[in-house]
């Protein structure tokens, strides 16, 4: 852990709802930790939960809202107080902060993704600490990121971070649920988070949060594919950040994948939501997986869904199993006319030819 944290110059710090709502002094500690990290030459991007949890406290609610409209209303009441808490604490440490609210639509659209990246990059250059949250006040089921664990993993790519730290109310991953088993043992290092997700990594979250340990492991897996290590630790430990950057074994360290996706391919794999799919024959599947080729119309059996060129689509085999996804050069209607044919026949079928490939290798991610 010591080598990884010492080499991290830009980090994403995700703070969970249970941490923020459980201790009124937490904002002061976060601000002091950020000041210490910046003094050491590091840049910090905060991904903060808490709008709904704090809104519940403001409104005197005992249970998390069950519907999207109720969640939006409670988040609206809580977001202002959340940011005021950050502003007060950061100002006391001589730090400036900027608020950024995101939805999935902001990240799946490549232009908006790059605009968000440029904004955050400019904030960091100006010495301003970005505080990012999902825009719960306008999020619906169609655009909702689900929880801020996933958002924090997507932000590692968005800001080209070197390290992701997720602070929650449990000190990492255990071999069984520590809340039910006092003999549960902490797993200090996970070398391949993509191999398996143990049963101990349940979906159950606390009453204030929306994600359990499973969502944190999935976030770690997403970050790992971008070549970024993740540390999941307890934010209820007042010295957790200091201990991490001293190299102490605290929480669980999820190591990065050996083969790192480029930023663009990570965006294709994780930030987008495919709008359709193409069913590919065995020869086409082998060409993509083994031959590392582009997807040609000759390998396509069927088209499912309605989509336009430039959108991300699933690539599935004859059994319906997805094995890749990528940016299509042709719409669903165009692919229906050229599927099964050789690339040199595209112009005859359509009256024009944009590309030889339906999906170019540079825009394809094998899963």
VENDA-V191197 format. One record per helix or strand of 3 or more residues. SS is the DSSP state (~ for helix, > for strand). FROM is the first residue (numbers start at 1). TO is the last residue. If there is no record, write none. Layout:
{{SS/FROM/TO} {SS/FROM/TO}}
This chain:
{{~/2/7} {>/10/15} {~/17/22} {~/26/39} {>/43/48} {~/51/59} {~/68/92} {>/96/102} {~/104/108} {~/110/125} {>/128/134} {~/148/158} {>/163/168} {~/213/225} {>/229/234} {~/240/245} {>/252/254} {~/263/271} {>/277/280} {~/282/289} {~/297/299} {>/300/304} {>/312/316} {>/322/327} {~/332/338} {~/343/350} {>/357/359} {~/361/363} {>/364/366}}
